[in-house]
């Protein structure tokens, strides 16, 4: 008998409006990730995380996820592959008392789904929604620089623009980019601010109470200690 082990897609997570089937990380994914971060020349990007730790684990390789949905799925995979908890040493800011605590991820995780709707500014209506294609998603993942990354993410959610009653929905990405760059700052900022209120959000916050002095503190765990293997 051949020496083989094939992990099945035995887990399902509710990610936004999607039911995502996935499997645990294997030793290969662990080794590939550790080798990547061991190389000082390797930049740990969202694309690298997606390619090594998410894509190999999902059954639907054509799945399109938002930035926050990607983070949420990464957490779900981590929970079944490593642990549903993590430990951290906390030092009280008031009395300097130190203690090591164990935190359950689900107890600190808060996720709100996106709620897209039309954005109306002056004589323009922007019709926004989920990113439609994997090609567009790859364009987003590969873009470097946080400011440009956010800008590109915004543009990929624009499906069409109505200007003075005329619908425009046949533009290329470059044409849309040029159009948005040409808008007066006041108009662009108003559109972008409305868009920001619609996108999904993910928070990991823990309410800590010191056992020595009873001082309370909200700790942001956007970057969970020992989230992966180190």
N, C-alpha and C positions, 0 to 999 in steps of 0.2 A: 504493500500500500504506500502511495506517495505521501511524503511528509508535508502536509499542507494544513493551514488554518485560515479560514475565511470568516471574518467578522461580518455579521449581518447588520442591516439598518434597523436596529431593534428599538430605537428611541424616536419619539415624536415630540416636537416642541411647537407651541403656538407663538409664532413670530409675527406680530401685527395681525393681518388678516390671513396669514399663510400657515398651513400645517406642514411643518418641515420634518421629514424623516432623515435621521442621521445615525452615525455609529460612533463608537469611542475612538480616541486617538490610538494609534498603534505605536510600537517601539520605533518604527521607521519614521513617523512624523516627529516623535520626540527627538530622535537622533538628528534629523534634518534641521529642526529648529535650533537645537543646542549648537550644532556646527555653524549655523548661520550667525548666531549672536557671538560665537567664539571668535569669528573673524572681525577684527577691528574695522576693516574696510566696508563691512556690510551695513547698509542703512536699514534699520528696522521700520519698514513702511507698512501702510495698510495693505498694499498689494502683496508684500511678502507674507504677512500674517494670513491673508486670505488664501494664498496659493498653498501654504504649508499646513495650516491648521484648520481651515474651514472647507475649502473645496474638496479635498480628498474624503471628507467625512459625510458630505451630503449626497443623498440619492439623486436628486434632481440637479444635474450639473449646469442647467440653464437658468437656475433660480436667480432672480434679481432682488437684491436687498438694499435697503437704504444704509447709510453709515451707521445709524444707531441700531438697526435690525441686525447688522453684521456683528456688532459688539454684543448684543443680546444673545445671538446664536453661539458666539464664542464662549460666553458664560455657561450656556446650557451644555455645550460639549465638555467644558472643563468640569462641570459638576458630576457628570457620569464617568469621566476619564480619570480624574484625580480625587476630588472631594467636593462635597457641597459646602464645606467650611474652609476657613483659613485662620491662621493665628497672627497676632500682631502684638508687639510690645508698646504699650501706651504710657506716656509720662504726663502726669497732671501738670498743667501750666501754672496752677496756683500753689501746690505744695510739693511738686516734683516727685510725688509718689509714682513708682513704676510697677506695672503688672502686665503679665502676658495673658491675653484673652483669646478665646476662640469665638469666631463670628460666623453665623450661618448666612450665606450669600442671599438667600431669599428674604431674610429679615431686613436687609438694608437696601434691596433693589426696588426701584420705582421706575416704571416705564409707562409713557403715555403715547398712544398711537397718533399718527399724523391725521390732520383733518383739513384737507385741501379744499379750497373754494376760489372763485374768481377774485382777482385783485383789480379794483377799479381806481384809476388815478387820472384825473382830468378827462381827456377824450379817448383814453386807452383802457382796454380791459385785457388783463393777462389771464389766460386759462392755464392753471398749473395742476399737476398731478404726479403720480409715481413715475420714476424713471422707467422707460418702456423697454429698452433693449440692453442686452449684455454688452454690446459694442460701446454703448454710451457709458455703461457702468465701468468698463475697462478704462475708458477715457478719464473717468473720474478718479479711479483708483491710482492710475499712473501719474496723475498730475502732482507736481511737487510744490511745496510752499503752502503754508496754511491759508494765507489770504487768497491766493489764486484757487486753492482747493475748494474753499467755501464758495467762491464766485462761480466756478465751474459746476459745482453741485447745484447751485441755484439755477443756472441756465438750463441744465439737463431736466429740470422739473417743469420748464415752460413748454407747453404743448402747442399753443397758438396765441396770437395777439390780435385783438380787434381794435382797429384804429379808425375813428370816425365812421363806425358801422361796417367797415371793410375787414373781413377776416383774412388773416395771414397765417398759414400753417404749412407752407412748403419751403420754408427757409432751411438753410444748412446751419450747422453749429457755428461756423465762422461768420455767417451773415448775422446770426442772432447775437453773437459776441460783439460784432462791430456796431450793431444797432444799440445794444445796451450801453456800450462804452460811450456812445454819442449823446445819451440822455443827460439833461442837466442834473447835477448832483442832487438837488432837492427832490426831483421826481424819482430818480433811481433809489435814493434812500427810503422814500416813502413806500415804494414797491417792495424793496427788500425787507423793510421792517414788518410789513404785513405778512410776507412769506415766512419770516422767522417765527411768527406766532402760530403757524400751521404745522410746522414739521414735528416729527416725533422726538421725544426726549427720553434720556435714560440717566438716572442718578443712582449712586451708591453712597448712602450717608448713614452713619451710625451715631446714635445718641449715647455718649459715654458719661457715666456718673462715677466720680472718684469715690472709692469706699472709705478713704481716709478723711477727706474734707467736704464731701458731697458736692463739689463743684461739677457743673455739667458742661459738656462741650459737644458740638456737632463736628464729626470727623468725616471728611470727604474721601471716599475710597475709589475715586475714578481710576486710580492705579492700585489694584489690590496687591498687597505684599505677597510674594511667592505665588503669584497667580498661575504661573506655569510650573516649571520644574526647579527654578532657582529664585 
